[in-house]
Amino acid sequence: MPEDIYEAISHPTRRAIVKALGERGHMTFTELMEAANVKDTGTMTFHLRKLSALVTRNASGEYELTELGRRAYEAIKMIEGQGAAPAKEAAGPSAPAGGAKEEGVGLLIISNRVNVDIDRALLEDAKAQGRRVLVRDCAFVKVLDDVDENLVKEALEGIESSAFVEAPKRLSGVLNPRMSYVAFVSFKDHVEPSSSFMGLERTVLKDFLPAALLGSLKSGLLRGWHWRAKRTLVYSSPLRAYRSVKLDVEDSELRLTRGEGKVEFYSYDSSCKYDVGEDNDELAIKAKDCEVELSLRPGATSLELSAEDSDVKVDYRGLSRVDVEALDSNVRLSLDDMGESELGVRVEDSFAALNIAYGELRGRSKISARAEGSSLDIEATVKGNARVTPVVKSNEDSAVSIEVDSSLSGGEGEIALELSSSDSHVKAKFSRR
C-alpha cells in the first residue's frame, strides 16, 4: 500500500485535512487550519509537508487533493463507516435462530478488524469445515505468500467493504473478481505478514486506550522488535563539553545521560541516518531510524529536543533552558538540580512524563506546557520553599489535575505553570522535599 496514504490515515490531524478537502474541494490555508483544529501555522505547515503527495495548491493558491489524495479520502470514509457497502448475504443454508450458523455450512465471516492476514492455514481450516471465508469491513487485509490460486477458488468467498488489500501478483486474476468496495488494491511480488501496532493500528486503538498506555505499548513494541533483530553499531565518537545541545530524532530511540561524553548510533536494518554537528559550544544531533545512546559531560545549560514517532529518555541535571516538542512519541525527562529556569513542552498525540527536582529558588522559574491528544504528567519537587502559581490558559475536552503542596506558599522563589490542553489527560504535582 502507498506509504503516503497510510501516513495520512494514521494521523488524526492529517485525516482531518484530507477529509476537509475531500468534502469541500478546495480551501485556503486559514480555512484548513480551522477545519483541522490546528492552532499555529508551524504545525500546519509541518502536516502539509507530510501530505505533499496527497495535497497540492491550485492556480488560485488554494489547497486541494491530488488523485492519490482523493483515494486516501475514500479510504478514510470507508474506515469510518461512511462508505461501506451493504452487508452481503451469506451463501449457503439459512442460519438457525439466534444467528449461529450450522456446523460445516455457510461462511466464516471475519469483520470489523484493523488487520487481517489471510494465510493457507485459515483457508484450509475453513475448507475442512465445508465453509468459505468472507472478509468485510476491515481496514488492512493481506493475502499471504503461502496461498495458491486453487485454495482461493475453493475457500475464499471474497473481500469487501475494506480500505486496503495487499496480495501476491500471481493471484491478481483470481482475486479481482472476489473483491468489492475496496478503496485500494496493491499486488506485490512478496507480501509480509502484519507485524505490529504502529500507524493506523495505533490510531484505531487510541479511541479505546489511554494515551499513557499507548505510549508504553509503542515503546515496548519498538524494544521488542529490536530485541529480535541484530543491533549494529554504525557510529561512535567521544564528545567534549557543550553549553547548548539540540536533538532532532524521528522513528528512533534516544537515551541521554550525564557521563563521560560519547555518542553512539545503532542500526537494526541498515536504515539508520544520522548527523553530528558542532558549532562553538553547541552540539547538534539528528537521527532517523536509529537507536542513539548519548552521554553528555556536565556543564550543558540548554537542551532543545524535537521527537517524532520516537521513544526518548533524558536524565540530566543543571539545565536552565529546556524546550521539548514531541509528535506521536513517548518522552520521559528526569531533570535534577534545576534552578531559575524556563521549561517549555509541546506534545501532540504523545505520552510525556517530566520529573523535575528544583534546588533552593531565589528567582522565577517557568513551565510552559501545551498538550493535544496526549497524556502529560509533571511531577516537581522543591528544596526549601517557593510559590507555585498555576494558570490554565485553555482546557478543551481534557482532564486536568493540578496539586500543590500547601507548604509551598512563600519564600523568595516562584514557579509559574502555564498550561494549555486539548483532548488530553494532564496531571501536575508540586511538593516540597
Phi, psi and omega in degrees: 000150182295131180298329181295317179292316180303315182294323179295316183289330187278355181236126186300321180293319180290325173300317181297321179295312181296318179296317181298316179289326177295325181277325186253348176091298179212147185212154174280168179301315181295319179296321178295318178302316181293317181295323181269359180058044176263132190271332184227154185293328179298316178296319180296317179298321179300312182291322178296325177296321178293337182258023187300331179277346184251337184234136179224171177253136180272185185298332180272002177089002178271161182267144176209167183278143169281179177299317177295324177296323178292326176291323176297320178299316178297322178295319179297316179300319182293318180296322182276003174087007182273340184238015183289144178281160176300148181298138180276138179294137179291138178282164176093185183299154181295147178287144178290171180304143181095351173091355181276133181280152178294146181299129173087002180228167173082211187243149166262106187261126175246120186214163175056044177246155172282308181238134173226127173253121176263109181240178183299319183299318180297312183291321179292325177295315178296318180299319180297333178271000183074027182238169178234148185269130173237121178252127180210157178056046178238158182278302184236122181238131177237134169259118190276168188296335185278003178269134177249172186298318181297322181293323176299313181298324186275332192227356180250112177289315179167175175231124184216158176051047181231156187281307185231137172232132178236131185206162177295144180302322184295346180258005185301319183297321182274337182273323184309314180291345183262008181244137177215146181054047176251127185290318184214132179240132179233120176258128186232163176293326184216135182241118180277145174298152174295143192227347185202174179261038180270175174059232185296324181305317180293323181294316179297317179296336183300335179290342187241338185247146175298150182300324181298319179293322178297320179298316179295320179299315182297310183295325177296318178296318178302312181295324180297316179294321179294327178297326181280340183260164178273125181272130182240128176285122182251343179199140177212135180205141173289156180231142174274186179279143179228153175271327184233138181228129177239126183235132179227110184234144179221133180050044186222169170245135181230130175236117180244127179226168175270124184193216190282344183096090183197146174232137178225136176246132178241149178232152179249340181216027179065019181257000183295126176240134186211162176208135177236122181231149179234138175217098185056246183264019182244135175248130179236126181232133174236143180211142175222129181058045182228165162249124186244125173246117187232123172244130181250138174291159177300152175119345178291136181243344183229133178227125173243127183231128173237124184228133175227129180050046186225165177241118190232136173225124182238132177224104184209169181219157173085012180282147176246347177218125179226130178228120185234132174229123185228136177230124179052045186226168177241112188235128177232121180244130173241108188242111182256162174055044179275133175251216175297121191204168174235124180237120178241132180222129178231119184233139177227126181051046186222170170245128179223132177233122182243120174248114187240129177244109179271146170277201177285121185265136176246341181234206187257133172242152185225137171241119178245118186230139175225128182232131176231118180057038189225172169245122182234123182237117179245121178233116185235139174240148184233131174277125183084217185237153177191155176273139174245122183239094180274139177228121175266105184284325176205147181211098181249113175052044182235159172255112185240130178229124178235122182237124181237127178302132183299338180283346177271081185223359183208205181089176182278336185271160178217140172242115180260123178251122173245123189231133172231136182214151177213124179051046186225168172242116185235132178226129177230132181226129179238127181222163181259142179235000000 
